[in-house]
């Protein structure tokens, strides 16, 4: 049976070059904060990785703080502004969107429950924010605007550069969770003029458990973890040298092949989309038709349950998701799709196909062979269930 992994938005396999780099440096045991030779060797690896990540984002390496991942990086930013507001910062409101990753959505709800002001931008049917609505919500009390670059479920790419310009015009700082966009589209912090960027290595073929936060020099940033001088005092704890080095290699590879990989993934994505629309009646493509991450395709199959589709595909060796992996285990429909105005029943039948650099046209052909009879079977089961209930 063929194995087709189409859940790359949840996590990607480590690139062979990353694995080799980690294996080659497995005896690099020194503490990167130590001054002796072993410590300096480890520090050299950490700083090399910092340079690679900075190069990928087109920023000064002094702005890169290594974290355990984007969830930590996002909390880093939001809780910095919580602390500022507690200290009497004159701007005391945050603006974000209704389709952010759970680590921002839940942090926002946590802040609201404790009396902080957080406003949410709505999105249209394609998952796009309205710049007009953002401009209307901005005021001299807004401290931070946070909008993700590309959505992890539907893939829609937001107008980050324009949104950032509006935020700065109103005197607010701007953060973007670029986790899903890194390595798939160009993320240029100088061109976009953003103040903070979050990212995770395992989304672009690096190790799990390591990520980074970019912060523009001089913007507010308060330590989330106290107890040491690492990362210029912003993030205490002994460096995970091998993971950081692996992230550096993943960043180097991402920059090296960015344009070609994006074109390749879009080609596969469109082959899959067109094939589904040609072979299966009554499907709904979610997300923006063109402003979309090149490897993301979210499809709703009305009158079919997403969980059933996923399990039948898994039996055929095809691995997909019913939405964000962070929501796995929940029987509730995707809050992202609901925020886009998708009907509840249609949202229940959504499948996210997220392609990666290891996928081939033969993989897509295999999916297009196996998927139509599965949808037919699941829809028949659903019809019988309705008849029996009736």
C-alpha positions as CSV (number, residue, x, y, z in Angstrom):
1,X,0.0,0.0,0.0
2,X,1.3,3.5,-0.9
3,X,2.0,5.9,1.9
4,X,1.0,9.5,1.1
5,X,1.6,12.1,3.8
6,X,-0.6,15.2,3.2
7,X,-0.5,16.7,6.7
8,X,2.5,19.0,6.4
9,X,0.8,21.9,8.0
10,X,0.6,19.9,11.2
11,X,4.3,19.0,10.9
12,X,6.9,18.2,8.3
13,X,9.5,15.4,8.2
14,X,13.0,16.6,9.0
15,X,15.0,17.2,5.8
16,X,17.8,14.6,5.3
17,X,20.4,17.5,5.5
18,X,19.0,18.5,8.9
19,X,19.2,14.9,10.2
20,X,22.7,14.6,8.9
21,X,23.8,17.9,10.5
22,X,22.3,16.8,13.9
23,X,24.0,13.4,13.6
24,X,27.3,14.9,12.7
25,X,27.1,17.2,15.8
26,X,25.6,14.8,18.3
27,X,28.7,15.0,20.4
28,X,28.6,18.8,20.6
29,X,27.7,18.5,24.3
30,X,29.1,21.8,25.7
31,X,26.9,24.4,27.3
32,X,26.7,27.3,24.8
33,X,26.9,29.7,27.7
34,X,30.3,28.4,28.9
35,X,33.5,30.1,28.1
36,X,35.7,27.0,27.6
37,X,36.3,25.3,24.2
38,X,33.3,23.0,24.3
39,X,31.1,25.9,25.2
40,X,32.5,28.1,22.5
41,X,31.9,25.3,19.9
42,X,28.3,25.0,21.0
43,X,27.9,28.8,20.9
44,X,29.3,28.9,17.4
45,X,26.6,26.4,16.3
46,X,23.9,28.5,17.9
47,X,25.1,31.7,16.3
48,X,25.4,30.1,12.9
49,X,21.8,29.0,13.2
50,X,20.8,32.5,14.2
51,X,22.4,33.9,11.1
52,X,20.5,31.4,8.9
53,X,17.2,32.2,10.4
54,X,17.9,36.0,10.2
55,X,18.9,35.6,6.5
56,X,15.6,33.7,5.8
57,X,13.6,36.6,7.3
58,X,15.9,39.4,5.9
59,X,16.7,40.8,9.4
60,X,19.5,41.5,11.7
61,X,20.4,38.4,13.7
62,X,20.3,40.5,16.9
63,X,16.5,40.4,16.5
64,X,16.2,36.6,16.7
65,X,15.3,35.0,20.0
66,X,15.2,31.2,20.0
67,X,12.2,29.6,21.7
68,X,10.5,26.2,22.0
69,X,8.3,27.1,19.1
70,X,5.7,29.5,17.7
71,X,3.3,28.9,20.6
72,X,5.8,30.2,23.0
73,X,6.8,33.0,20.7
74,X,3.2,34.2,20.4
75,X,2.7,34.1,24.1
76,X,6.0,36.0,24.5
77,X,4.5,38.9,22.5
78,X,1.0,39.0,24.0
79,X,2.2,38.6,27.6
80,X,4.8,41.4,27.1
81,X,1.9,43.7,26.4
82,X,0.0,42.4,29.3
83,X,2.9,43.4,31.5
84,X,3.2,46.8,29.8
85,X,-0.5,47.5,30.4
86,X,-0.1,46.4,34.1
87,X,2.7,48.9,34.4
88,X,0.4,51.7,33.2
89,X,1.2,51.8,29.4
90,X,-1.2,54.4,28.0
91,X,-2.2,52.0,25.1
92,X,-4.2,49.2,26.6
93,X,-6.0,47.4,23.7
94,X,-5.0,44.6,21.4
95,X,-6.4,43.8,18.0
96,X,-6.2,40.3,16.5
97,X,-8.5,38.1,14.2
98,X,-11.1,35.5,14.6
99,X,-9.0,32.9,12.7
100,X,-5.7,32.9,14.6
101,X,-4.0,29.8,15.8
102,X,-5.4,28.5,19.1
103,X,-2.2,29.7,21.0
104,X,-3.3,33.2,20.2
105,X,-7.0,32.7,20.3
106,X,-6.8,31.1,23.8
107,X,-4.3,33.6,25.1
108,X,-6.6,36.4,23.9
109,X,-9.5,34.8,25.8
110,X,-7.3,34.4,28.9
111,X,-6.5,38.1,28.8
112,X,-10.2,39.0,28.3
113,X,-11.2,36.9,31.3
114,X,-8.8,39.0,33.4
115,X,-10.2,42.3,32.2
116,X,-7.8,43.2,29.3
117,X,-9.2,44.6,26.1
118,X,-8.9,42.5,23.0
119,X,-10.8,43.2,19.8
120,X,-11.2,40.7,16.9
121,X,-11.3,41.4,13.2
122,X,-13.8,39.4,11.2
123,X,-12.9,37.7,7.9
124,X,-14.8,37.2,4.7
125,X,-15.8,33.8,3.1
126,X,-12.3,33.3,1.8
127,X,-10.7,34.0,5.2
128,X,-9.4,37.5,4.4
129,X,-9.5,40.4,6.8
130,X,-10.9,43.8,5.9
131,X,-8.3,46.6,5.9
132,X,-11.2,49.0,6.3
133,X,-12.4,47.2,9.4
134,X,-8.9,47.3,10.8
135,X,-8.6,51.0,10.2
136,X,-12.0,51.6,11.9
137,X,-10.9,49.6,15.0
138,X,-7.6,51.3,15.3
139,X,-7.3,54.2,17.8
140,X,-4.8,55.9,20.1
141,X,-5.5,53.2,22.7
142,X,-4.3,50.3,20.6
143,X,-0.9,48.8,21.7
144,X,-0.6,45.8,19.4
145,X,-2.1,44.4,16.2
146,X,-1.5,40.7,15.6
147,X,-2.5,39.1,12.3
148,X,-1.3,35.7,11.1
149,X,0.5,35.7,7.7
150,X,-1.1,32.5,6.3
151,X,-3.9,30.5,7.9
152,X,-3.0,27.0,9.1
153,X,-6.4,25.5,8.0
154,X,-7.6,27.3,4.8
155,X,-4.2,28.7,3.8
156,X,-5.4,32.3,3.1
157,X,-2.6,34.8,3.0
158,X,-3.4,38.1,4.7
159,X,-2.3,41.6,3.5
160,X,0.4,41.9,6.2
161,X,2.4,44.8,4.7
162,X,-0.7,47.0,4.3
163,X,-2.1,46.0,7.7
164,X,1.2,46.8,9.4
165,X,1.3,50.2,7.7
166,X,-2.2,51.0,9.1
167,X,-1.1,49.9,12.6
168,X,2.0,52.0,12.5
169,X,0.1,55.0,11.3
170,X,-2.1,54.7,14.4
171,X,0.9,54.4,16.6
172,X,0.5,50.6,17.4
173,X,3.1,47.9,17.0
174,X,2.5,44.9,14.7
175,X,3.0,41.2,15.2
176,X,2.5,38.4,12.7
177,X,2.4,34.6,13.4
178,X,4.2,33.5,10.2
179,X,4.5,29.9,11.2
180,X,2.7,28.4,8.2
181,X,4.2,30.9,5.8
182,X,7.9,30.4,6.6
183,X,9.6,28.3,3.9
184,X,6.5,28.5,1.6
185,X,6.3,32.2,0.7
186,X,8.8,35.0,1.1
187,X,8.6,36.6,4.6
188,X,10.6,39.8,4.5
189,X,10.5,41.7,7.8
190,X,12.2,44.7,6.3
191,X,9.9,45.0,3.4
192,X,6.8,44.4,5.6
193,X,8.2,46.6,8.3
194,X,6.7,44.3,11.0
195,X,7.8,44.5,14.7
196,X,7.5,40.9,15.7
197,X,7.4,37.5,13.8
198,X,6.8,34.1,15.3
199,X,7.9,30.8,13.7
200,X,8.5,27.0,14.4
201,X,11.2,24.9,12.9
202,X,9.1,21.8,12.4
203,X,6.8,23.5,9.9
204,X,9.7,23.8,7.4
205,X,11.5,20.5,7.8
206,X,13.4,21.2,11.0
207,X,13.3,19.6,14.4
208,X,10.3,19.8,16.8
209,X,10.5,21.8,20.0
210,X,12.4,24.7,18.6
211,X,11.3,28.0,17.1
212,X,12.1,31.7,17.2
213,X,10.7,35.1,17.7
214,X,11.9,38.1,15.7
215,X,11.7,41.4,17.4
216,X,12.7,44.7,15.9
217,X,15.5,46.2,18.0
218,X,14.1,48.7,20.5
219,X,10.5,47.4,20.6
220,X,9.1,46.2,24.0
221,X,9.9,42.6,25.0
222,X,9.7,41.1,28.4
223,X,11.1,37.7,29.4
224,X,8.6,35.0,29.5
225,X,11.0,32.6,31.3
226,X,13.3,34.0,34.0
227,X,16.4,32.5,35.5
228,X,19.4,33.2,33.2
229,X,21.1,35.5,30.9
230,X,20.6,33.5,27.6
231,X,19.2,35.2,24.5
232,X,20.3,38.6,25.8
233,X,18.3,38.1,28.9
234,X,15.1,37.5,27.1
235,X,14.8,33.8,27.4
236,X,16.5,31.8,30.2
237,X,17.5,28.2,30.0
238,X,20.4,26.1,28.6
239,X,20.4,26.1,24.8
240,X,19.1,23.1,23.0
241,X,22.1,23.3,20.7
242,X,21.4,20.4,18.3
243,X,17.7,21.5,17.7
244,X,18.8,25.1,17.2
245,X,21.5,24.0,14.7
246,X,18.9,21.8,12.9
247,X,16.6,24.8,12.7
248,X,19.5,26.8,11.2
249,X,20.0,24.2,8.5
250,X,16.3,24.0,7.8
251,X,16.3,27.8,7.4
252,X,19.2,27.7,5.0
253,X,17.5,25.1,2.8
254,X,14.2,27.0,2.9
255,X,15.8,30.1,1.5
256,X,17.8,28.2,-1.0
257,X,14.8,26.6,-2.7
258,X,12.0,29.0,-1.8
259,X,10.7,30.0,-5.2
260,X,11.0,26.7,-6.9
261,X,9.4,24.8,-4.0
262,X,6.5,27.3,-3.9
263,X,5.9,26.8,-7.6
264,X,6.1,23.0,-7.3
265,X,3.6,22.9,-4.4
266,X,1.1,25.2,-6.1
267,X,1.3,22.9,-9.2
268,X,0.5,19.8,-7.1
269,X,-2.2,21.7,-5.1
270,X,-4.0,22.8,-8.3
271,X,-3.8,19.3,-9.8
272,X,-5.4,18.0,-6.6
273,X,-8.1,20.7,-6.6
274,X,-9.0,20.3,-10.2
275,X,-9.1,16.5,-9.9
276,X,-11.4,16.6,-6.9
277,X,-13.8,19.1,-8.6
278,X,-13.8,16.9,-11.8
279,X,-14.4,13.6,-10.0
280,X,-16.6,14.4,-7.0
281,X,-19.9,16.3,-7.2
282,X,-20.9,18.9,-4.7
283,X,-17.6,20.0,-3.1
284,X,-16.7,23.3,-1.6
285,X,-13.2,24.8,-1.8
286,X,-12.4,26.8,1.3
287,X,-10.0,29.7,1.5
288,X,-8.9,32.3,-1.0
289,X,-8.5,31.0,-4.6
290,X,-5.2,32.7,-5.3
291,X,-3.9,34.4,-2.1
292,X,-3.2,31.0,-0.6
293,X,-0.3,29.1,0.8
294,X,0.9,27.0,-2.1
295,X,0.6,23.6,-0.4
296,X,-2.7,24.1,1.4
297,X,-6.1,22.9,0.1
298,X,-9.1,22.8,2.4
299,X,-12.2,21.0,0.9
300,X,-15.6,20.5,2.3
301,X,-17.7,17.5,1.2
302,X,-21.3,18.2,2.1
303,X,-23.3,15.2,3.5
304,X,-20.1,13.5,4.6
305,X,-18.3,13.6,8.0
306,X,-14.7,14.7,8.0
307,X,-13.7,12.2,10.7
308,X,-15.0,9.3,8.6
309,X,-13.3,10.5,5.5
310,X,-10.0,10.9,7.4
311,X,-10.2,7.3,8.7
312,X,-11.1,5.7,5.4
313,X,-8.2,7.7,3.7
314,X,-5.9,6.5,6.5
315,X,-6.8,2.9,5.7
316,X,-5.6,3.5,2.2
317,X,-2.3,5.0,3.4
318,X,-3.3,8.6,2.9
319,X,-2.8,10.9,5.9
320,X,-4.7,14.2,6.1
321,X,-6.4,16.4,8.7
322,X,-9.9,17.5,9.4
323,X,-8.5,20.9,10.4
324,X,-5.9,22.2,12.8
325,X,-3.9,19.4,14.4
326,X,-4.1,21.4,17.7
327,X,-7.9,20.7,17.7
328,X,-7.6,17.0,17.2
329,X,-9.9,15.1,19.5
330,X,-12.6,17.7,19.3
331,X,-15.8,16.9,17.5
332,X,-16.7,20.5,17.1
333,X,-16.4,21.9,13.6
334,X,-13.5,24.1,12.7
335,X,-13.8,27.6,14.3
336,X,-11.8,28.9,11.4
337,X,-14.4,27.7,8.9
338,X,-17.2,29.0,11.1
339,X,-15.5,32.4,11.3
340,X,-15.4,32.4,7.5
341,X,-19.2,32.0,7.4
342,X,-19.2,28.3,6.4
343,X,-22.3,26.4,7.3
344,X,-21.9,24.2,10.4
345,X,-22.8,21.0,8.5
346,X,-20.5,21.8,5.6
347,X,-17.7,22.6,8.1
348,X,-18.2,19.2,9.7
349,X,-17.3,17.6,6.3
350,X,-14.0,19.5,5.7
351,X,-10.6,17.9,5.0
352,X,-7.3,19.8,4.9
353,X,-4.8,18.5,2.4
354,X,-1.4,20.1,3.1
355,X,1.4,19.2,0.7
356,X,5.1,19.1,1.2
357,X,8.3,19.0,-0.7
358,X,8.4,15.1,-0.7
359,X,5.0,14.7,-2.4
360,X,4.8,13.8,-6.0
361,X,2.3,13.8,-8.9
362,X,2.0,10.1,-8.4
363,X,0.8,10.8,-4.8
364,X,-1.9,13.1,-6.2
365,X,-3.0,10.5,-8.7
366,X,-3.3,8.0,-5.9
367,X,-5.4,10.3,-3.8
368,X,-7.7,11.1,-6.8
369,X,-8.1,7.3,-7.3
370,X,-9.0,6.5,-3.7
371,X,-10.9,9.6,-2.6
372,X,-14.0,9.6,-4.9
373,X,-15.2,6.1,-3.8
374,X,-14.6,7.0,-0.2
375,X,-16.7,10.1,-0.4
376,X,-19.5,8.1,-2.2
377,X,-19.4,5.5,0.6
378,X,-19.4,8.0,3.4
379,X,-22.3,10.0,1.8
380,X,-24.3,6.8,1.5
381,X,-23.7,6.0,5.1
382,X,-24.8,9.5,6.1
383,X,-28.0,9.2,3.9
384,X,-28.9,5.8,5.5
385,X,-28.3,7.3,9.0
386,X,-30.7,10.1,8.2
387,X,-33.3,7.6,6.9
388,X,-33.0,5.5,10.0
389,X,-33.3,8.5,12.2
390,X,-36.4,9.5,10.3
